[in-house]
């Protein structure tokens, strides 16, 4: 059984259309929305006509404009200006309290701007920042507060993933370093609180290059897998504003549309949780 979760809903027009097309065609089951992004309202307008699409929070501290401008994590114009290293090293109480307020504002914005009652199905984050061990307790607190049942953890098995895919590209794209870091964080976090115990994660090693044949193998497994995908129609985003050159390169890559095609290629027998 598969949970096909599309990240970054609300970031760009191409992302929104690709995610909704993927759901409408029976492939994508869940989406994680970014409440602070430029095309958030466009996404919110299209969610009510898709009541079976599971909507979760893609908590964010690294891209775009904050909902609550704070010099602890913003520049003078209110845009997030901290990198992953900054978030790793900053642990003081004032900073953590500010992060909690920003993330709660992101959750509340989704709930307030929905034209129909909405139950958030899960929490995850842009660049997996919610897994940073001193930030994870904030996420757990918000999950309890808003009755959210699932928080993504990276419990991917490196040997199983490689045996399925038999590709070495993660060695050259930094995937192995990211995997080891996030896997370590997830082990620490799961000892604190585990909202992910009955689910297996796949796609850190092969982020952005998910293939249909691999999805078919995972679907035939007796386990429940969450597959993280980042679908997009790059041509729709050629003239929009991006706030990060790396993000722009990622979103307008042809891999984004290829990934959507891979998801659409699998036979549909998908578990909605």
N, C-alpha and C positions, 0 to 999 in steps of 0.2 A: 504494500500500500504506500502511496506517495502523498506527501504534502508538497505541492509545487508553490513555493513562495517567491513572489516577485518583489524585489526591493526597489526603493526610490520613487514610489508613486508620488506624484506632485512636483517632481523636479523639473521635467521638461514636457512639452507637448508630445514628442515622440515616445517618451516613456509611458505617459498616460495612455495613449492610444494602443501601444503594444500590449500593455498589461490588460486593458479591457478587452482587446481582441482575443488575447490568449484565454481569458476567462470565458468569453462568449462562445469560443470554439471548444470549450470543455477541457482545456489543458491546465490553466492556472487556477489554483484553488484559493490562494491567499495572497494578499499584497500588504506591504509595509509602507505607510504613508509618512512623508516628511512635512510636518505642519508649518514649517517656516519658509518653504520654497515658493518660487514665483508662480507656479502652476498648481498650487494646492487647491485653490478655489475651483479651478476647472475640474480637478479630480473629484472634489466633493459633490459637484453637480451631477456627476455620472454614477456615483456610488448607489444612490437610492434605487435605481432601476436594476441593480444587481444585488438583491438582498442575500443571496447565497455566497457571495464573495466574502471570505473572511478578511477583515481589516484589522491590522495591527499597527503599532507605533514604530516608526523608524527614528528613534531618538537621535538627536543631532547636536553636535557642538563644533563641527569643523567646516561646514559649508553654508554659505549664504548669510543672511541677516538674522540675528537673534530676535526672539519675540520680546525678551526683556533685556534691553541694552545694559551691559555691565562691564566696566573697564577690566574686571578680572578675567574676562574671556573675549572681549570685543575691542575693535579699534574705535577711533573717535566717531566713525560713521555708523557704528552699531553692528558691524560685520564680525563674525567669528574670526579670530586671528591666532588661535592656538593650534599647534600641531600635535601629533600623537605623543611625541616625547614630552611636550609641555604638560599634557594631561596625565602622563605617567608619573611625573615628578611633583606635581602640585597636589598637596594633601591637606592643607590647612582647613580648619573648620569653616571659615568665612567663604572660602572657595566652594567647598562641598555644599554648603547651604544655598549658595547662589545657583549652583548646578541643579539642585533639587527644584528650585523655583522655576528655572527655565524649562526643565523637562516636564514639570507638572503643567506649565502653561501650554506646552506643545500638546499634551494629552487633552487638556481642557478645550483647546481650540478645535480639535477634531470633534469632540462631543458636542460643542456648542454650535458648530457650523453645519452639522448634519441636519438635513430636513426631515429625517426619520430617526427614531431611536436607534442607536448603534451600540453594539457590545463589542469592545475591542477584544480580539481573540489572542493576541500575543504581543510581546515586546522584543525588539531587537534594536540595532543601531547602525548608523552610518560609520563605516570603517571599524565596526565591532567595538566601539569605545565602551559600551556598557559592560564589557567583560573585564575591564581594568579593575582589579580587586577592590580598590577603595571607592570605586564608583558603583560597583555591583550592588552593594547594600541599599543604595538609593533606589535602584531599579526594583529590587525586591519590595521595598516599602511602598512604592507606587503601585506595584502589581497587587499587593494586598488591598491598598486603598481603593483601587478602581476595579477590583475583582477580575483581574486578568490572569488566565490560567497557565500561560506558557511564556517562558523566557528562553530565548535561544542560547544554547551552550554548544561549543564546538567539541563534540565527543567523537568526531570522525576517526576511524581506524586507518592509519596510513597504509598498512599492508593490504587491507581489504580494498581500499580505493585504488591502489596501484595495480593490484591483481585484476581488477575490473577493467581498468582503462589502459594499462600498459603503455603509458606515454610519459616522457621524461621532461616535458616542458616546464614543470614546476621547479626544476633545478635551475633553470635559466631566468625565470621571471620572479624569483624571490618567494615563490609559494611555500617552499619548505621552511624558510625562516618564519614567515607569517604563521604557518601551521603550528610550529613548535611553540611560538609565543602564545597564540590563542588557546592552544590545547592546554598549556600550563595554567593560564589564567582560568580556564574552564574547570580544571581539576580543583583549583583553590576555591572557586566560586561554588561549585557543587557541594562542597563540604559545608558551606555556609547555608545554602538553600538551593534545592534542585527542583525546578519547575519543568524539567525536560527528561524525566527518568524513563519514559516509555517510548522515546523517539531517538532515532539515530540521525546524525547530520552527515550530509555529503556535499562537497563542492568547495572547500577551502583550497585544496591542492589544485583544483582545476577550475577555479573561479573564472567565469566569463567564457569558458570554452566547453560547456556541457554538451555532450553528444546524445542523440536519440537512442542509439543502441545501448548505451550505459543506463539510461533511464529505464529502458525496457527490462534490463536485468534487475535493476533495483525494484522495479514494480513487481516482479515475480518473486521477490524475497518474502519470507514470512514476517519480516520486521516492518515497522513503520519508519519511513525515511522522510526527513525534510530536505528538499532540494532548493537551494538558493539560486535564483536566476536574476539576470539584469536585462530584460528584453527592451528593445528600443527600435524605432524607425529613424535612423540617423538623418534622413533627408528632411524630416520635419524640424530638426533642431539646428539647421545650418546657419540661421540668422538670429538666434536668440543669444541673450547674455549669459555667459558662464562666469563663475567667480573663481575658477581654478583651472589652469591650463591642463593639468593632468586629468581632471574630471571631464573636461571637454573632449580630450583625445579618447577617453574611455567611452563616452556616450556616443560619439559619432563614428566609432569603429564599426566596420561591417560585422564584427563578431557579435554585436548586440542583436542584429536581425537574424543572424545565423543561429543564435541561441534560441530565439523565439521559434524558429523553424524546427529546431531539435525537439523542443517541448511539444509542439503541435504534432510531431510525427509519431508519438507513442500511442498505443492503444489505451483507451480511457476506462480505467477502473480505479478511481482515485478516492482516497479517504479524506473527508472534510472533518477537521477537528477544531 
